[in-house]
Amino acid sequence: MNDDDIDLVRASLERVRRRASHVVRYFYAHLFTHHPHLRRLFPAAMDDQYERLFAALVHVVDNLGHPGLPAHLAQLGRDHRKFGIGDDDYTAVGESLFAAVRYHSTQSWDARTEAAWLRMYTTTAEAMTGGAHSSLARNEPSSWEATVVSHRLHGGHTAVVRAIPSARYPWRPGQYATIEHPELPGVWRPYSLAGRPGRDGVLEFHIGRVPQGLLSNVLCDNTEPGHILRLGAASGSALAPPPGTEAVTLIAAGSGWAPVKAVLDELLARRPTPRIRIDVVARGEADFYDGGSLAGLLRAHPCLSAYWWYEERAEGPTRAAERLHSNLRARREWTGETVYLCGPVMFVQETTELLHECGLPAESLIRDPLPSSVQQRGHVSHAEQFLDPRPVNWIDPDARTRPLDLPAPESHSESHPAPQPEEQPEPVPPDSGSWFAPHRTAGRV
Ligand SMILES: NC(=O)C1=CN([C@@H]2O[C@H](COP(=O)(O)OP(=O)(O)OC[C@H]3O[C@@H](n4cnc5c(N)ncnc54)[C@H](O)[C@@H]3O)[C@@H](O)[C@H]2O)C=CC1
């Protein structure tokens, strides 16, 4: 497809974007009417699926022409083998997609637009089926069964689940796996792989509870050793900093610690080992659920220093992040440093902006690998978000409205001294009260 095609498809999608929820409902109605056998591939409750489909479509269209898109689609096709879909099903999906966009485009749909959509969809489907065929040629399973060997729930909100797959499960630090639980057939969600690949074959996942969430809450509350989960192929980029990196800062908030832990394990196995600083942001002092394993690593590796940032009682939920940000701002030297960052979407975005302001080059920042379809929970227009605001994913909604009357910012640490910036950090501005604004909604898995 050429640049004209890309422009036509983007313009056409932009026109139907504000009616996203109608488009996806029409799409599924069309698909299930004409191909009823495909209904079994989807969960019983489809609400979340509506958002995910449109977000995935927007993600592809936004990235048309990007050199990384074919590899991403091939990986998606490999992962879609877990649904048991064949090449013909891609044709069926394409027909329903065109029908849905055409129906909602009314007068703006013409022969040129249709031809551009056809070329876009054919290229996309070929890249996905190509990925599925190569995976089949390598004799990979279409999905893996994994038996839960341990389950620990921390602070009532984050579970560390360890499971052993029935066959070798290839993955690299920074990647994620989609999981299906027997209690929720057809509901798949991605979770980062933590720990080190290959050591004992056991896979580790950190699952945060999500208000009104489905799979995350079942994995927190109704999962125990012996349960069998199903996993899709490991996906996403392998994100460890390049070999030869001398200084690395790893920043994790909440269960964003999972991929950071995997990257950390890989870095610690390197010789020479880089100098590593870790900043962990958590809701409260007791809420860093994996402190025990980090404390062990700190004792064993002198190249490592770690800092805990957490909210005090009665503080707003972004105060720990603000204190970390003041500290990052006060750190003068970013040359030669590689930073890996993972956590709630808004936290990642704000920290990214701050690091760039501090002079960290864009290429030195490695960010959360989760695809935007997962992070953004639906790429809808501002108007639609305003009319249908998403819940803010915070465990204690009242905490957001408490007045903030706080002492000067300070940092907290365990095992190692608190970071002492050379200069006083800038005072933290009072909470602007914008926590409820729709654009600040944090995405969750
Ligand atoms: N579980 C996993 O495998 C992975 C999870 N993630 C993401 O990490 C996040 C972790 O969620 P939880 O553990 O529930 O984290 P959380 O909700 O407990 O947040 C952790 C900390 O991040 C800061 N924070 C939260 N929202 C913020 C905001 N809007 N602005 C500034 N700072 C904010 C707060 O200081 C908070 O203490 C989720 O969004 C998830 O999508 C990312 C990659 C992997």
The ligand as an ORCA input file, in Angstrom:
! r2SCAN-3c Opt
* xyz 0 1
  N       1.431     -6.595     35.975
  C       2.227     -6.478     34.939
  O       2.759     -7.450     34.409
  C       2.486     -5.120     34.348
  C       1.771     -4.044     34.760
  N       1.960     -2.855     34.146
  C       1.181     -1.705     34.479
  O       1.618     -1.265     35.729
  C       0.507     -0.710     36.415
  C       0.590     -1.254     37.800
  O      -0.615     -1.130     38.479
  P      -0.645     -1.199     40.068
  O       0.299     -2.224     40.557
  O      -2.063     -1.326     40.474
  O      -0.065      0.226     40.371
  P      -0.656      1.263     41.393
  O      -1.975      1.711     40.939
  O      -0.480      0.675     42.739
  O       0.373      2.458     41.178
  C       1.734      2.346     41.596
  C       2.241      3.733     41.885
  O       2.253      4.488     40.686
  C       1.947      5.842     40.975
  N       0.835      6.275     40.145
  C      -0.297      5.597     39.902
  N      -1.095      6.285     39.077
  C      -0.452      7.430     38.797
  C      -0.744      8.568     37.997
  N      -1.875      8.667     37.314
  N       0.178      9.565     37.947
  C       1.323      9.480     38.626
  N       1.653      8.420     39.401
  C       0.789      7.418     39.487
  C       1.552      5.945     42.423
  O       2.620      6.551     43.114
  C       1.383      4.508     42.856
  O       1.821      4.296     44.160
  C      -0.745     -1.059     35.651
  O      -1.180      0.111     34.995
  C      -0.285     -2.046     34.623
  O      -0.950     -1.866     33.395
  C       2.888     -2.678     33.205
  C       3.635     -3.729     32.783
  C       3.494     -5.010     33.333
*
